[in-house]
Amino acid sequence: MSVAYVHIKTYSELYEHVNKGLKRLRPQVGESFTSLVKRKLNYTYTTISSELTKIHRVLSELKSQGEFYLELYRVFTGEDIEVLSTRIKRSIKQLKIIYRSALEELRSSKVSEAELMRTSIARMLSVYKRVNRRILKLREFLAEIAKMPDVRGDYVVVIAGLPQVGKSTLLSKLTNAKPEIGTYPFTTKTLIAGHMSVDHYGKIVLLDSPGVLDSPLEEKNIIEYKTVLALKYLADHMLYVFDFSENFYFSTREQFNVFFSLRGVLGDKLTTVVINKIDQLSEERLREAIRITREVTGLEPIPISALYNINLERVRSVLVENFMKKVQR
């Protein structure tokens, strides 16, 4: 999202920028002091107004991107985006009032022009300073979404599961994506996209999502919440990954708890379940894993090894088949 790369100044940055600009404004030949004051007031006003207007454009663009980004903003900042939007519009109006009032006072000749200039510039800067805390949060949020891929596509499949079940490896084998693959939980901290092209029909977007732990939704951290929001607002299909290998960090119960929690978020959209790392399971353990997964989820699992490309064509076929059903409706 291009808006994520817009640089928004902090109050300190803006103050320095205005201060340097004012120092460059020197009297012109034959210019009165009143004219110089007007130029300095105008410079301060247009500089701050331009920055506030930029913020307003960024917020408008974020609001146009849909509920995924709006909800992520709420989780990240702790408040609705309309709060900052309203404050910025109010700040633009306040700035204009201060500027016009200064020009009127300047025309009255009843005040010291130098003092009027100092106080008016300080008042205009204070308008920006009062929203600085929220601006800092917005900057952090933009930096966060700048790490995220373009999540739009013809058919969006979110790969979900607990940390370390092999989601990133699966994405790298099903698509051209090269996610970071680690040996510790929460290697994936944001959404990572890969694509599967389906000739003449479009593309399937697969999103490797951060691992989710067995905890209530309201207790999820911002990393986990990206998965929750992706399933709620972006997904057409969830590809849920189980790991029943003997040395896995998490219990079978935790994996099923997370599965049902995320399926509740997904609603009535499609779910496919896979049992990964079957290269680490004995035949007996694999049969038991398939049986219990079928009984608990009500779905027929696909046994795979993402690392060794076992049964991945079967997974691709399922995704393509359901994508085709969607585009041919």
N, C-alpha and C positions, 0 to 999 in steps of 0.2 A: 504494500500500500504506500503510494508516494507521499502521502501526508505524514507518514511515520518519520520521514527524513527531513522535515521542515525544522529549522533551528529557531527555537523560541528563546528570547533573552530572559534571564533572571533579572530581578530588580538591580542587583549589583552590576550586571553587564550593561543594562540599559542606562544606569546612572553614569557609568564611565563613558559610554557612547555619547550621551547627551553632553556631558561635561567637556569632552574633547571637541565636540562639534561647536559648542558655544565659544570655546577659546579661539577657534579658527575664524569666527565671525568678528572681523575688525572694522572700525569705521572706514567708510569710503570717502574719497575726496569730496569735501563740501557737505558731507552728510551730517544731519543734526543728531544729537544724542537720542531724541525721541524716536527717530527713524531706526536707529541701531537697536533700541529696546524692542521696537515692534518686530524687527527681524529675528531677534533672539527669542522672543515669545513665540513667534510663528514657528521657528525651528523646533523648539521644545514641544510645542503642540503637535506638529505634523509627525515628528519622530515617535512620540508616545502613542499617538492615534494610529499610526501605521502598524505598530507592534500589537496593539489591542485588536485591530482589524484582522491582522494575520491570525491571531489566536481564535477569533470568531470564525474565520474561514476553516481553520483546522477542526474546530468543534462541529461545524456544519457538515464537513466531509465525514467525520466519524459517525455522526448521526445518520448519514445516508447509507452507511455500510451494513446496517441491519442489526438485529438483536444480539448476535454473537459479540460484536465489539462493544455494544452498549452495556451488556451484562458484564463483560470482562472489565470494562472501565469501572463499573460499580464495585466489583469485587476488589479491584486493585486500589482504588482511591477511597472507598468507603462511602461514596455518595453518588447520586445520579448526575449524569453529565449536564442535565438542565440547570443544576445549581450553578456551575461555573459559567455556562452559557448566559444565564440571566445576569450574573455578576459582571461579566465582560460587557454586555450591552449597557448595563447601568453605568459602568466605568467610562465607556465612550461618551455617554451623555454628560456625565459629571465633568469630564475633561473639557468638553466643548463649552460648558457653562463657565468654568474657571477662566478659560482663554478669552471668551467674549467679554466677561466681566473685567478682566485686566485691560483689554483694549478700551472699554468705556471709561474706566478710571484714568487711563492714560490721557484720554481726550479732555477730561475734566480739569487737568492741571492743578488739582487740589492736593496731590500727594507727591512725595519724592519719587521721581522716576526710577532711581537706582533701587530704592527700597521696594517699590512695586514690582520691579523685575525679579528681585531675589525671592520675595514671598510668593509670587505667582508661579515661578518655576518650581519652587519647593512644593507648592500645593499640587501642581500637575504631576510631579514625580510621586507624590504620596498616593495619588489615585492608583498608580501601578503597584506601589509597595503594598497596598492593602490586599491585593489579590495574589501577591507573590507566593504565599504558601501553596495555594492551589495550582499556580503556574508550575511550581517545582514538581508537584505530583503529576501534572499533565506531561511534563518533560520526561519523567521516569516512565510513564505509561507509553509514550511514543517510542522510547528506547526499547521497551519490552516488545511491542508489536513489530518493531523493525526487524527483530530476530525471526519473525514468523513468515512462512511462505504465503504465496497467493493460494488461498484455500478454496477458491471457486472452481467448479468443474461440472461436467455433465452428470457425473455420478460420483458421490463422495463416500468412500469407505473409511471408517475410523478403526484402526487397529488398536484394541484396548486390552487391558489386563493388568495384573500386578507388576511391580518393577522386576526386571530381570527374567521375564518369561520368554524373551526372544523376539519382541516386537520389532526392534530395529533391524535385526538380522533378516527377519521375514520381509520387511519393507525393501531392504537392499536386494533381496533375491527376486522379488516379484516385480520390481521397477528399476529405474535407473538412478534412484536416490542413493546417496552415500552418507547415511547418518553415522554419528559417533556411536561406536559400540564398545561398552565397557564391562567390567566385571564387578561392578558395584551398583547398588540401587540408585535410581533417579539419574542415570546418565543422561537420559532425554529430559530436558527441562522445558521444552516448548514443542509445538507441533512441527513435524517435518514432513514434507510432501514428496511423493513420487507419483509417476504417471504410467498408466497402461493404455496404449492407443488401441482402439478397436476400429478397424478399417471401415471407412464410409459412415461411421456412426458417431465418433467423437472420442473422448478420453475418460477413463476412470481415474479419479484422484484418490490415492491412498494416503492417509494421514497416520504417521506414527505418532502416538500420543504419549504423554508422560504417564508413568505407572501410577496406579491408584491403590491406596491402602484401605484396609478394612476399618473404616471409621464413618460416622454420620456425615452426610453431605455438608452440613453447616460447619463442620470442623475441618474441611479440606483446606489445604494451603493453596496459594495461587498457582503453583505448578500443577497440582492435581486438578484444580478447577478448570484448567484449559481443556482437559479431557472431558469433563462433565459438560462444559458449554459446547464443545465441538459435537458431542453426541446429541445434545438438545437442539442445536440450531443449524448445524452443517450437514450432519450425516444422513445418507440414504440407507446406510447399511453398517452394521457393526460386525467386525471380525474379531471375536474374542479368543484370546490365547490362554490356554491352560498349560501348566508345567507340573507334571507329577513325578519328576525325577527325584531320586532318593535324597539328594543333597540340596534340594531347593529351600530357599530361605523361609517360605511361607507354607502354612498348612493347607490341606484340601478344603477345610471349612472356610478359611479366610478367602480362598479363591472363589468359592461358590457365593459367599456373601457379597463380594465385590461384583461378581457377575450379575446377581439379581438387583443390586443397587444401580448398576449402570443400565441394565435393561429397563428398569423403571424410568430412568431419565430418557432413554431412547424412545419409549412409547411403543407404538405398533409398527415401527419400521423393522426391516429385516435384520436377523441375527444369524451369523454362521459361527460355529465354535470349532476350534482346532486344538488338538493335543500335541504340543511341540516337544522336541527333544526325545522322540521315540527311539533314537539310536542309543539312549542311555537306559532304556527300559527292557526288562526281560519280557518274553512273550506272555508269561502269566500276569505280570504287572500291567502290561499294556491292555490285555483283555479286561482286567479289573477296572482300569482307568476308563476304558470305553464304556463299560457297563454302567458304572456309577455316574458318569457324565450324562449318558443317555437318560438314566432314570431320574436324575435330579433336575436337569435342564429341560427334558422333553425334546431335545434335539439330537440328531445323529452327528457325532463329532467326526472330524476328519483327522486321522493320525498323521503327523508330519514330522520331518526334521528339516527346519529351515536351513540349518548349517550345511546339511548334506543333500539338499534339494530333493528330499523324499516326499512324494505326493503333492508337490507344489503346483503341478499342472492341474490337478484336481481342484485345488483352491482357485486357480485362475479361471477355470471353467465355470465354477459356481458364480464368481463375481461377474464374468462376462455374460453369463446366461441371465442373471437378474438385471444387469444393465440393459440388455437387449429388450427385456420385458418392459422396462420403464420407457425406453425411447420408442417402442412400437405400439404403445397404448393409444 
